[in-house]
């Protein structure tokens, strides 16, 4: 068995890496809930594993999602991950084929050129050399891009990149060093033994002219092995832990493990699967509009990993979900932030004063929500529409306005949320309603996700769409150009994009903007953020408003009373809720009808 | 039932030299926008909890500035954190965070 002392750093590093990674994996799996663990175990020998392997190849190796967001960044990750993977696989393949020894320790394949510089199959070796050189060149181009990104992140199309900690730096610098050192080591070998290949061979020839290449082989291999060893040892304590964790996370997801409202084993996997690529930083409006640069999820995840969280930075988030939508690893970022908030604070909120619910029996319940109550025009419009369509409904919070509880939960107070929730559930159950309509997406989200009601729950725009389809509303297309703003809770939060647009299409001309639907910007009014001050909020609002009004629309339309109120502060054009524009269209039709009928009357008289 | 009838009430005299400002200072430290308040009472007028109970943010504000902290915790437990007060505030005071901060301070 070939051996040289320089293989020690690599071998020791690899052993430490394996032990630490297996220990960590075991810990996370133990921390899972019992039924999640059973799901993991039963899933291993099912078709789910094959699907998971497919995703591992496309995401962990090819980085398809990063490609979609940013092609240069995608190439950087792919060249490093897929290139290195192929380099290892093909290197091992060559070692096994030519060495005819299948039980050699891994270092033989890694340092194959040193141990077997002269090949038994010169022709085949040429092909292998070409492939390996090509892969090495690809990886080196990735390393070059990574270097450029560190010094000037704009080159790879990113405005900002992550700020690093010591272990990260150790891992990063050793990772950068690995491939140039490999290039040097193999070039020296090629120079000494006159091996022909386009990269290492040529470089070897050049070095041979002015360097004692034969004596430099051992130092170069020492450097290469040391770089590998340092990288392996620092990997589990740096951001590069994401490489093994992402694979585990993909498998866990395919076995059906889902995020819960607690920081369990699955959340630990998600935290460690974050590669700190920094894509979430550019998506965050607090960074781009309000210049708040220390609150993005990449930093929150790091602080959670290192157990030094700060409630002020955790709370400084609009929970708009733009980062989650763009995250290439698909981590449930908003859930992680909200969950880590939930454990920080609880009040003795009692709410003993809440009246005992005594609802009339009804089919349809309407819940306006607190924000609609301070935006009276929306409430009045909704009632007008209900009247026009002869909807028989009960106004749930007409006199005794009671909060849905979501704001308390967003502020981290689960106790208060539970009490308000139970009160509202009692009301809804007693009323025997089959349909609950609300004007506020914040309430809608919590009704749908946390209340566990077995009745249908709709945003008012969804119900209006039904009414229009059933021809219950007398509306007419207005000669107005409008732009629709997707509220975060309604759009990314609940996936309701089409219904409001369909309603709008039948009453006005919609213009589209660059960031809409999944990518839509936050108005900045979010209740989730308790830290931000009014001026910073205004900056976010202005940023969103500017983008929404590039086509000079007549109205800015939204589906959320909070968005409406927030935009109104920055807006020069009228901001309307979808209910208000329906009422406008109904009024228009009425006037048209009366003009028409009076004309008819006049004509009849004349004739 | 509300307390009803006649009794000798305790003195409500406030000695401005002996006011305990510690709570107010702590709040200002965490949420400086409390300084902007002009006591207009918009927050109390829109308050969801204030609609059903006696809870008034404007009153609480006055009490905190006068250093009267007795019974504050119980009063603030009424708040539902719905955020209407913040939305309505003409001065841009982050009222919701002030309440959250007070609750946290009083909890400890």
Interface residues (C-beta under 8 A of the other chain):
Chain A: X345 X347 X348 X349 X350 X351 X353 X354 X355 X370 X371 X373 X374 X400 X401 X402 X403 X405 X407 X408 X411 X413 X416 X420 X525 X527 X530 X531 X533 X534 X535 X562 X565
Chain B: X33 X46 X48 X49 X51 X52 X53 X73 X76 X77 X78 X79 X80 X81 X82 X83 X84 X87 X88 X92 X93 X94 X96 X97 X100 X103 X104 X107
